């Protein structure tokens, strides 16, 4: 793919009153919905089951087979799936969850739901993933869960983190919301931990509108997750506490305090249809990433994330890192100028501990995470999604070339 910036247009920046590169906004991410997706959903809408029906299990089985795990448990969001995974791990008040702060707030919030505390470990400056060497030093007697986060779609150092977790008796969970379709040492992302959590938000590898899933090989986690997502209710005879009260198929027991975190059959039918195109989605994301790398390689003031050996990113995001000081000021200028050119760039992420809830309401001490703060100050995510056209990629490159000549020379 040959994507070159249209440098013949030397007009002034749109932010200064010039003509933007594009007439309409190119979003940084967007779902891809096919005719087959619509037909599958319509078929479910016309069936007897809109929820608690057969499509849920079909989607779960298809995902478990794709990733290569024994169990997949669907939830109504990635956040509820995280909540379920932490619950299944036995997290309780006073416990701690060790994770990196460069992620969406939900990864930390799910610990708070259970009365536990998120503890933040710094990231590697060139990947955005948790710094393994720093993580082990931060484990305390209160640590219950070690979380790896597959930032932007590149799997974390799963083998090293798993060894640390086993050494200290921790549950190892991977937030794989970005990485479905990626690989680590030829193993599918989502198969690398005690539990892995997926998200099916419209911007992720596949979508169910909203939705999530927990993947595991552990039957005990599976059993806990099944009831947790359905009010804590058990309907399997062999697992009843008061089996002597059973009088018929209507009988069920609420054995724990659970939640209504069920996915609908409508969502599951869309997810199963999307899963059939996942490989094509990821192939296209990798084509776009390759085009960006080739076209932007010589642009001043821009760096890419490193790609570590033995792993393939799913490219949920395509972050660039700005290197010109002052970082925060130049990132703001580039961000606003790109938006004015109708290129929908975004920033991923504000470190969790910078959110007012964590700073003020939790009275949390600001953790010593200098690399996370620096990473945040220089990161911008460029548009990447399967339905992007080559002309869209060219617009992004042209706009960034135009803007960088003004601010990054």
JORA-V309593 format. One record per helix or strand of 3 or more residues. SS is the DSSP state (H for helix, E for strand). FROM is the first residue (numbers start at 1). LEN is the number of residues. If there is no record, write none. Layout:
BEGIN
<<SS;FROM;LEN> <SS;FROM;LEN>>
END
This chain:
BEGIN
<<H;14;3> <H;35;11> <H;54;14> <E;71;5> <H;78;11> <E;96;5> <H;106;8> <E;117;5> <H;132;6> <E;143;7> <H;151;3> <H;158;10> <E;171;5> <E;195;5> <E;212;5> <H;219;10> <H;237;3> <H;243;3> <H;265;11> <H;278;19> <E;302;3> <E;318;5> <H;327;14> <H;352;3> <H;356;6> <H;370;9> <E;379;4> <H;390;18>>
END
